[in-house]
Amino acid sequence: MFSGCATAIITPMRRDGAIDEDGLRELVRFQEDNGISMLVPCGTTGESATLDYQEHLRVIEIVVDEAKRARVVAGTGANATSEAVHLSKAAQDLGAHALLSVSPYYNKPTPAGVVKHFEAIAGAVDIPIIVYNIPSRTGSNINAATMLKMAEIPGIAGVKEASGDLAQMAAIAASAPKDFTVLSGDDALTVPAMAVGAKGVISVVSNIVPDRVVSLVKAMNAGKLEEARRLNADLIPLVAAMFIETNPIPVKTALRVMGKPSGPFRLPLCDMSEANLDSLRKTLSSYGLI
C-alpha cells in the first residue's frame, strides 16, 4: 500500500495568514497530474506545528476531498498521546487512508513509553499508521529494536525513517514483517535507503518536481540501479537547495518563485535570507523551473 513516492505537501497561506484553500486544491491537482501516489498533509513540511486544531483538520479534509487517485496519509502526531489519538480519530472520520504519526517530541519518552504511545493510537483507529522517526526534531531516536516491537502491533504498517542511520534502516527492513514498509524520510538518502530495503520516500523536493522523484523511486523499485543513480545525481543540487534553511522555508519559497500557491510563513518561521534566496533562484533557474 505504501510503496512509491509520497509528497509531504506544504500548506499554502493567504496574505492575511489564513489557509489558502483554493491554492491547496491546486497543489493537490499538480501532484496527482505528475504521478504522485500518496499525499501527506499536516507534516513538518505542512507547518503542522503552527496550525490550530480546526485548521489541521480542515487541511486534511481539503486534501481528502480534492485527491482523486492519491492515497492520503494524514499527519496526526502530537507529543501528548491523548491529542494524537484525538487527531487520528478525526482524520479517520474525514476519510484519510492512513496516518503519519511522529514520535513524541520534547517529552523524550523511554522506548517503553514510545511503544505505549503508538499502541494507544493504533487501538483507537481502524486505518494503518506510519510511524515518523526524526530524532533531529523530536530529541529521541526510535532504535531498530523498539521499531521492530512496534511493527508487531496491529495497525502499525510502516515507518518514515529520517534518522539518517542507514544501518538502522537496514536492520528494520531486514527483520520486520513482510507487510511492514520502510520509507525514506530524507530526499538525500532515498537511493541508499531503498538499496537497504526501503520501498519509497516521503519527499519534500517532490513538492516542486514530483515527476522526477516518481521516476527515481520507480527505477529503484524496478531494480534499475544505473538509471536511478543518474536520476539521483541530477537531483542532488536541487535537494541540497531545499535544505539550505529550515524546512519548509526553502520549498515554500521555491513554489512561490515558481508562481505556485505558497504564501507567507507563520512565525517562528520567516522569509529566508537574501543570500540564500539568490542561491535558490539560481538553482531553480538551472533546472528550468523559473
C-alpha positions as CSV (number, residue, x, y, z in Angstrom):
1,M,0.0,0.0,0.0
2,F,2.8,2.4,0.9
3,S,5.5,1.8,-1.7
4,G,6.3,4.6,-4.0
5,C,6.7,8.4,-3.7
6,A,4.6,10.4,-1.3
7,T,4.7,14.2,-1.1
8,A,4.9,15.9,2.2
9,I,2.7,18.7,0.9
10,I,3.1,22.3,2.0
11,T,0.2,24.3,3.5
12,P,-0.2,27.4,1.3
13,M,-1.2,30.5,3.2
14,R,-3.0,33.7,2.2
15,R,-1.5,37.1,2.9
16,D,-3.9,37.6,5.8
17,G,-2.4,34.4,7.4
18,A,-5.4,32.1,6.7
19,I,-5.0,28.8,4.8
20,D,-5.2,29.3,1.1
21,E,-7.8,26.6,0.4
22,D,-8.0,27.1,-3.3
23,G,-4.2,27.1,-3.5
24,L,-4.1,23.8,-1.6
25,R,-6.5,22.2,-4.0
26,E,-4.4,23.4,-6.9
27,L,-1.3,21.9,-5.4
28,V,-3.1,18.5,-4.9
29,R,-4.0,18.5,-8.6
30,F,-0.4,19.4,-9.6
31,Q,0.9,16.5,-7.6
32,E,-1.6,14.0,-9.0
33,D,-1.1,15.2,-12.5
34,N,2.6,14.4,-12.1
35,G,2.2,10.8,-10.8
36,I,2.3,11.2,-7.1
37,S,0.6,8.2,-5.4
38,M,0.5,9.4,-1.8
39,L,-0.1,12.8,-0.3
40,V,0.9,13.7,3.3
41,P,-0.8,16.8,4.6
42,C,0.0,18.3,8.0
43,G,3.5,17.0,8.4
44,T,6.6,19.1,9.2
45,T,6.6,20.5,5.6
46,G,2.9,21.4,6.1
47,E,3.8,23.6,9.1
48,S,1.6,21.5,11.3
49,A,3.2,22.9,14.4
50,T,1.5,26.3,13.8
51,L,-1.9,25.0,12.7
52,D,-4.6,25.1,15.3
53,Y,-6.8,22.1,15.7
54,Q,-9.6,23.2,13.3
55,E,-7.1,24.3,10.6
56,H,-5.3,21.0,10.9
57,L,-8.4,19.0,10.3
58,R,-9.5,21.4,7.5
59,V,-6.3,20.9,5.6
60,I,-6.8,17.1,5.8
61,E,-10.4,17.5,4.7
62,I,-9.4,19.5,1.7
63,V,-6.7,17.1,0.6
64,V,-9.0,14.1,1.0
65,D,-11.8,15.9,-1.0
66,E,-9.5,17.0,-3.8
67,A,-7.4,13.9,-4.3
68,K,-8.9,11.6,-6.9
69,R,-6.2,9.0,-7.2
70,A,-3.6,9.5,-4.5
71,R,-3.9,8.0,-1.1
72,V,-3.9,10.5,1.8
73,V,-1.7,9.8,4.7
74,A,-2.7,12.4,7.2
75,G,-0.2,13.8,9.7
76,T,-1.7,13.5,13.2
77,G,1.3,13.3,15.5
78,A,1.5,15.1,18.9
79,N,3.6,14.8,22.0
80,A,0.5,14.2,24.1
81,T,-0.9,10.8,23.4
82,S,-4.4,11.9,24.1
83,E,-4.1,14.7,21.5
84,A,-2.5,12.3,18.9
85,V,-5.5,9.9,19.5
86,H,-8.0,12.7,19.1
87,L,-6.4,13.9,15.8
88,S,-6.1,10.4,14.5
89,K,-9.7,9.6,15.1
90,A,-10.8,12.8,13.5
91,A,-8.6,12.3,10.4
92,Q,-10.1,8.8,10.0
93,D,-13.6,10.2,10.2
94,L,-12.6,12.7,7.4
95,G,-11.6,9.9,5.1
96,A,-7.8,9.7,5.4
97,H,-6.5,6.4,4.1
98,A,-3.7,6.2,6.7
99,L,-1.9,8.3,9.3
100,L,1.6,9.6,9.8
101,S,2.4,9.9,13.5
102,V,5.6,11.4,14.7
103,S,7.4,10.0,17.7
104,P,6.5,12.2,20.8
105,Y,8.7,15.3,20.7
106,Y,10.1,17.2,23.7
107,N,9.0,14.7,26.2
108,K,11.8,12.3,25.3
109,P,9.9,9.2,26.4
110,T,11.7,5.9,27.1
111,P,11.3,3.1,24.5
112,A,8.6,1.6,26.6
113,G,6.7,4.9,26.6
114,V,7.1,5.2,22.8
115,V,5.6,1.7,22.3
116,K,2.7,2.5,24.7
117,H,2.0,5.8,22.8
118,F,1.6,4.0,19.5
119,E,-0.3,1.2,21.0
120,A,-2.9,3.7,22.2
121,I,-3.2,5.3,18.8
122,A,-3.4,2.0,16.9
123,G,-6.1,0.8,19.3
124,A,-8.2,3.9,18.7
125,V,-8.4,3.8,14.8
126,D,-9.0,1.3,12.1
127,I,-6.7,2.7,9.4
128,P,-2.9,2.0,9.1
129,I,-0.3,4.1,10.9
130,I,3.1,5.0,9.6
131,V,5.5,5.9,12.5
132,Y,7.6,9.0,11.8
133,N,11.1,8.8,13.3
134,I,13.0,12.1,13.1
135,P,15.4,12.4,16.0
136,S,16.7,15.8,14.9
137,R,13.3,17.3,15.7
138,T,11.9,15.0,18.4
139,G,15.0,14.8,20.6
140,S,14.9,11.0,20.7
141,N,15.5,8.1,18.3
142,I,13.3,5.1,17.9
143,N,16.0,2.4,17.6
144,A,15.7,-0.7,15.5
145,A,14.8,-2.9,18.4
146,T,11.9,-0.7,19.5
147,M,10.7,-0.2,16.0
148,L,10.6,-3.9,15.4
149,K,8.5,-4.3,18.6
150,M,6.0,-1.8,17.2
151,A,6.0,-3.5,13.8
152,E,4.2,-6.3,15.6
153,I,1.4,-4.0,16.8
154,P,-1.8,-4.5,14.7
155,G,-2.3,-1.3,12.6
156,I,1.3,-0.2,12.6
157,A,2.1,-0.5,8.9
158,G,5.4,1.2,8.4
159,V,8.0,3.8,9.4
160,K,9.1,7.0,7.8
161,E,12.8,6.8,8.7
162,A,14.5,10.2,9.0
163,S,17.2,9.2,11.4
164,G,19.9,9.3,8.8
165,D,21.2,5.9,10.1
166,L,21.3,3.5,7.2
167,A,22.3,0.6,9.4
168,Q,19.2,1.2,11.5
169,M,17.0,1.3,8.4
170,A,18.6,-1.9,7.1
171,A,18.1,-3.7,10.4
172,I,14.4,-2.7,10.4
173,A,13.8,-3.6,6.8
174,A,15.6,-7.0,7.2
175,S,13.6,-8.2,10.3
176,A,10.2,-6.5,10.1
177,P,7.1,-8.4,9.0
178,K,6.7,-8.6,5.2
179,D,3.7,-6.3,5.2
180,F,5.6,-3.6,7.2
181,T,7.0,-0.8,4.9
182,V,10.1,1.3,5.5
183,L,10.1,4.7,3.7
184,S,12.9,7.1,3.5
185,G,12.3,10.4,5.3
186,D,15.2,12.2,3.7
187,D,15.4,13.1,0.0
188,A,19.2,12.9,0.0
189,L,19.1,9.3,1.2
190,T,16.3,7.9,-1.0
191,V,18.6,5.7,-3.1
192,P,20.7,4.3,-0.3
193,A,17.7,3.8,1.9
194,M,15.9,1.9,-0.9
195,A,19.1,-0.1,-1.5
196,V,18.9,-1.5,2.0
197,G,15.1,-2.2,1.9
198,A,13.0,0.9,1.9
199,K,10.2,0.9,-0.6
200,G,9.9,4.6,-1.3
201,V,10.2,8.1,0.1
202,I,8.1,10.7,1.8
203,S,9.6,13.6,-0.1
204,V,10.0,17.4,0.3
205,V,11.5,18.1,-3.1
206,S,8.6,16.4,-4.8
207,N,6.6,19.4,-4.0
208,I,8.4,21.1,-6.9
209,V,9.5,18.3,-9.1
210,P,7.1,15.4,-8.4
211,D,7.6,13.7,-11.8
212,R,11.4,13.5,-11.2
213,V,11.1,11.9,-7.8
214,V,8.4,9.5,-9.0
215,S,10.8,8.4,-11.8
216,L,13.7,7.9,-9.3
217,V,11.6,5.7,-7.0
218,K,10.1,3.7,-9.8
219,A,13.6,3.0,-11.1
220,M,14.8,1.8,-7.7
221,N,11.8,-0.4,-7.2
222,A,12.3,-1.9,-10.6
223,G,15.9,-2.7,-9.9
224,K,17.2,-0.2,-12.5
225,L,20.1,0.9,-10.4
226,E,22.1,2.8,-13.1
227,E,19.0,4.7,-14.1
228,A,18.3,5.5,-10.5
229,R,21.8,6.7,-9.9
230,R,21.6,9.0,-12.9
231,L,18.3,10.4,-11.8
232,N,19.5,10.9,-8.3
233,A,22.7,12.6,-9.4
234,D,20.6,15.1,-11.4
235,L,18.5,15.9,-8.3
236,I,21.4,16.4,-5.8
237,P,21.8,20.2,-6.3
238,L,18.0,20.7,-6.1
239,V,17.7,18.6,-2.9
240,A,20.6,20.5,-1.3
241,A,18.8,23.8,-2.1
242,M,15.7,22.6,-0.4
243,F,17.6,22.4,2.9
244,I,19.8,25.5,2.9
245,E,17.5,26.8,5.7
246,T,15.0,25.0,7.9
247,N,12.3,23.0,6.1
248,P,9.8,24.2,4.8
249,I,11.3,27.6,4.2
250,P,13.2,26.8,1.0
251,V,10.5,24.6,-0.6
252,K,7.7,27.1,0.1
253,T,9.9,29.9,-1.2
254,A,10.7,27.8,-4.3
255,L,7.0,27.3,-5.0
256,R,6.3,31.0,-4.6
257,V,9.1,31.9,-7.0
258,M,7.7,29.3,-9.5
259,G,4.4,31.1,-9.3
260,K,2.5,28.3,-7.5
261,P,0.4,28.6,-4.3
262,S,2.6,29.1,-1.3
263,G,2.2,32.4,0.6
264,P,3.8,33.6,3.8
265,F,5.1,31.6,6.7
266,R,3.8,31.5,10.2
267,L,6.1,32.6,12.9
268,P,8.5,31.5,14.2
269,L,9.4,30.6,10.6
270,C,10.2,33.6,8.4
271,D,11.4,34.5,5.0
272,M,14.9,33.2,4.0
273,S,18.0,35.4,3.9
274,E,18.7,37.4,0.7
275,A,21.9,35.5,0.1
276,N,20.1,32.1,0.3
277,L,17.2,33.4,-1.8
278,D,19.6,34.4,-4.5
279,S,21.2,30.9,-4.4
280,L,17.8,29.2,-4.5
281,R,16.8,31.3,-7.5
282,K,20.0,30.3,-9.4
283,T,19.4,26.6,-8.6
284,L,15.8,26.8,-9.8
285,S,16.8,28.5,-12.9
286,S,19.4,25.8,-13.7
287,Y,16.6,23.3,-13.6
288,G,14.4,25.4,-15.9
289,L,11.8,25.8,-13.1
290,I,11.8,29.6,-13.4
